[in-house]
Amino acid sequence: MAVRASIDSNCIRRISTNPALLFATLLAAIGSCLAQDPEVRADPRLPEVVIQAKKQAADEQVTREVEKTLTNDPWIFADHVTITTENGVVRLEGIVGDTGEMFRIIRLCRKIPGARRVVNALEIMHNDPDGG
């Protein structure tokens, strides 16, 4: 035991006089402590994450909300518009009277929660008797 104490005190004197040696010793001590601590070691396996979603129910809910919004709007005649939703993408098909009605329908559909994107497949029916 006495020999070990004398070696430790000699090492301490040399380390304290040389800053680079002090830094290297501290770095080695920290590295060996981290390597020996089992709690510090990273687990190579990631925890499994399982996500289950009811997309079909959410799509039906978005479709119902769009239909309700278009039906309740006094400026839109929604009887000739078909709404389908798949994975949050709302598709509008049918006939509208003019561009103002078409843009209003698209703007209202984009405000619906759950509608990620709105695909416009609406056709404009011109009622101009002159054909213009």
N, C-alpha and C positions, 0 to 999 in steps of 0.2 A: 503494500500500500504506500509506503514512503517513497518508493521509486516512482510510482505513477504520479504522485503529487509533485515531485520535482520535475518530471517531464512536462506536466501540464503547466507549471509555473514558467519553465523555460520557453514553452511554445507561446504562452501569453505575452511574454516580454518581446519575442520576435514579431509577433502579429501586431502588437500595439505600436511598434516603431515603423512598420511598413504599411501604409494605407491600402495599397493594392492587394497585399496578402490578407489584410483584414477583410476587405470586400469579398475576395475569393472564398475565404473561410466561412463567412456568413452566408454566402450564396450556396455553398455546398451543404451547410447545416440545414438551411431552409428546404433545399431540394430533397435531402434525405428524410426529413420529417414528413414532407408531403407524400413521398413514395411509400412510407411505412404506415400512414394513416388510412385504414380501409374506407372510412367515410368520405374522404376527400377524393378518392379515385372515382372517375366517371364511369357510369354504367354504359357499356357500349350498346345495349339494347334500349330502344325507345319504347315508351309505353304505347300500347295499342289504342287507337282512337277509333271508335265506331260512331258514325253519324247516320241516323235514320231520319228521313224526312218524308212527309206525305205530300209529294209534289202534286199528285192528282187532286187531292182535296184543296190545296192552295190554288191550283189552276181553276178549279170550278168556282171557288170563292171569288177570284179576280174576275172571271167571266160574269158572274151574277152582279158584282159591283159595277162593272162597266155597263151592263144592260140596264141596271137601275138608274145609273147616272144619265145615260142617254135618253131613257124613257121620261125621266123627270124634267129634262131640259125643254123649255117651251120653244126654243129656236131650232130644234132638231126633230125631223121626222125619221124615227129609228126603225120603222116597220120593215124597211128594205135593206137593213144592215145586219149582217151575220157576224157574230163575234166568236172567235175560238182562241183559246189560250193553251200554250204548251211550254212548259218550263219557264213560265213568267213572261213569255213573248206573246203579246196580244196581236192577233191578226184580224183586220177589219176587211170585210168583203161586202159588196152590194152596190146600191145605186143611191147617190145623193143628188140634191137639186142644183147646188152651185158650189163654187170653191169656198165660199164663206162657211157653209155648213160642213164641208169636208175638213177644213182647218179647225173648226170648233170641236168636231168629234175627236180629231187627233189630239188636240190640246187637252181636252177633258180626260181622254184615256191615259195620257202620260202622267196625269196627277193622281191616278189610282194607286194606292199602296199595293205593292206586289207586282206591278207591271214593270218589268225590266226594260222592255222595248216594245214599240208599237210598229207593226208592219201595215202599211197602207196599200190595200188592193181595192180601194173604192173607185167607182166610175162615176163621172159627172154626166147627168142626163140634162141636155139642153132642151128647154121648152119654148125656145124662140120660134114663132111661126115663120119667120123669114129665113130660118136656117142659119143664122149668123151667130 
